């Protein structure tokens, strides 16, 4: 049986992108998204719910996101779920994140067009990204929650 790992999100940035570089020089940015949804509760009242998701963006797309995105900006993200694990003082920790294949800026931008898209350029191979990802995954050692 085949598997499918694809995710589509639209949300607002909860803070400015966090850009850093791996030891091999690859750019990686973390975007923190708030995704709002509403539904009717069992009592018939409308309820609001917010889900917070970390999105990891690589290479040129990461640098572009860092340059143009700011807290509060709406974005569309297409990507896949990834899981990372590490230890803090001997205790195992893990997190689910989204690795972005494409980030589309929504809302009114500085250029006035309202939309711009990044991510159609050929990406590095999965092997190159995986090799670069290991040092980044080791960073959240001083906190129970790595964001």
N, C-alpha and C positions, 0 to 999 in steps of 0.2 A: 504494500500500500504506500502511496506517495505521501509526502508531507508538504505542508505549506506554512511558511513563516513570512507573512506580509502584514504590515500595519499602516494605516492612514490616520493621521491626526490633524485636527485644526484646533489651535489654542493660542493663548497669549503668553509671552515671555514674562516670567515672574521676576527676572533680574537680567542685567546685561550678560551677553555671552562671556564665557570664561575660556580664553584662548591660551594654549601652551604648546610646546613642541617636544616631541619625543627625542631621545638621544640621537636618533638617525636623521633628525631634522623635519620629520613629518608634522604638519600642523594638525592639532586636534582641539575642537571646541565643544564645551558642554553647554547645551541650551536647556533651561528649566521651563517647562510648559505647564500652564494651568488649563485644564480642559473642563468646561462647565457643561452640565446637563441638568435637565429638569424632568420631573416625572410626577404622576399623581400617586399619593400615598393611599393606603388602604382606607383611610378616612375620607378620601376624596380631595384633600388639600394638595396644592401644588408644592413640591419640595425641590430644592436646589441641591446639587451635589458637585463637588469639584475634585478632580483627579489630578495629581501632580506627577509629571513624568520627566525623566532626564533623557535628553536626546544627545547622542554623540555624533559629531560631524567631523569628517576628515579632510585633510589636504587643502586645496585651493578653496573649496566650498566652505571650510571652517574659517579661513581668513576672510572670505567675503561676508559671512555671517557676522563675524566679529566687527568688521568695518561698518556695516549698514544696519544691524539690528540693535535695538535698545529695549529696555524693560517696557512692558506693556504692548509691544508690537505683535499683531496677529500673524501667525505663520501656518502654512500647510506643510506637513512632513510626511514623506513616504519612506518606509524603511522596513527593518526587521527587528524582532526582539532578540536581545542577547542577555546572557547571564554571566555575571562575574563573581568570583569567590576569592576571599583572602582571609587572613587571620589577624586579630588584634589581641595582643597579650595572650596568645594561645587559644582564643575563642574564635570559632569560624563565623564569618560574616559573608553575606551574599546580597546581590542586588540584580533586579531586572531593569534593563535600559532599552532604548531604541537606537539602533545604529542607522543613521539617515543615509538613504541613497539619493534623496532629492529634498531640498528645502525651497519652498516658494514663499516669497514675502507677500503678505496680504495687506490690505488697507492702503492709505495714501502714503507714498514714500516721498523722499526728497526730490526725485525726478519728476513727480507729478503724474506718472502713468498709472499708479495704483497697484501695479503688479510687476514683479520681476522674479525670475526663476534661475536657480543655479543648481547644477547637478547633472546636466546632460553630457558633460565631458566624460571621456572614458576614465573609470576609476582604477586605482591600483588593484593588483590582484589580491584575492583574499589572503594568500600566503604573506604578502608584504604587509597588509593591514594587521594581520594576526601577530606578526613579528614585532611591529611597532606598538601594538596594543599592550603588550605585557608590561613595560615599564609604567605606563599610565595606570594600569590596574593596581599597581602597588602603592599608589599615592595615599589612599584614604586609610592610613594606619593610626591616625590620631583621633578618630571619631567613630562612634557607633554607626552613624548614618553618613555615607560618603558623598554628601552634596552640600 
